[in-house]
Amino acid sequence: MQWIGGDSGQPRPPAFVRVGHKAVLIDLNALYPNAPHFSGEYHPDGLQIRSVHLGVLTEWGRDEWGAWYGKVTYTIAAKDRQEKVTHWVPAWALRPADCPPGDASRRRPRGHRS
């Protein structure tokens, strides 16, 4: 069956790029914002979501519309427990661990355009 529509078979970069193990900072406060007009109560035993965590980036992936996501493993803490989680995180919530806070230029893989 003949392909109809789409990108007419134009070449494109790969959708996934492995990067080894790179230290990144993940801004959980940006990734999981409070709902508008949120009125919760502080709970000292709860998940520590309102902070920036150190994580390990192992791969970049693009969604079907071209946005970049990093596959990141990090530890999230609560009072007496810590859990390691791995999931795809939007590039805008990540930055290299050695990158100054205002520098977003090194979030996506080098040599790939958005």
BELRAWO-V224781 format. One record per backbone hydrogen bond with DSSP energy under -1.0 kcal/mol. CO is the residue of the C=O (numbers start at 1). NH is the residue of the N-H. E is the energy in kcal/mol with one decimal. If there is no record, write none. Layout:
CO | NH | E
CO | NH | E
This chain:
7 | 10 | -1.4
15 | 62 | -2.0
17 | 60 | -2.9
22 | 57 | -3.3
23 | 97 | -2.1
24 | 55 | -3.1
25 | 95 | -1.4
26 | 28 | -1.2
26 | 53 | -2.5
27 | 31 | -2.1
28 | 32 | -2.8
35 | 38 | -1.5
43 | 46 | -2.0
47 | 49 | -1.4
49 | 51 | -2.0
51 | 28 | -1.5
53 | 26 | -2.9
55 | 24 | -2.3
56 | 73 | -2.1
57 | 22 | -2.5
58 | 19 | -2.1
59 | 71 | -3.3
60 | 17 | -2.8
61 | 69 | -2.8
63 | 66 | -1.9
67 | 63 | -2.3
68 | 91 | -2.2
69 | 61 | -2.9
70 | 89 | -2.8
71 | 58 | -2.4
72 | 87 | -1.9
73 | 56 | -2.6
74 | 85 | -2.9
76 | 83 | -2.5
77 | 48 | -2.7
81 | 78 | -2.5
83 | 76 | -2.9
85 | 74 | -2.2
87 | 72 | -2.4
89 | 70 | -3.1
90 | 93 | -2.1
91 | 94 | -1.9
93 | 27 | -2.5
95 | 25 | -3.4
96 | 99 | -1.9
100 | 103 | -1.9
104 | 107 | -1.3
109 | 112 | -1.3
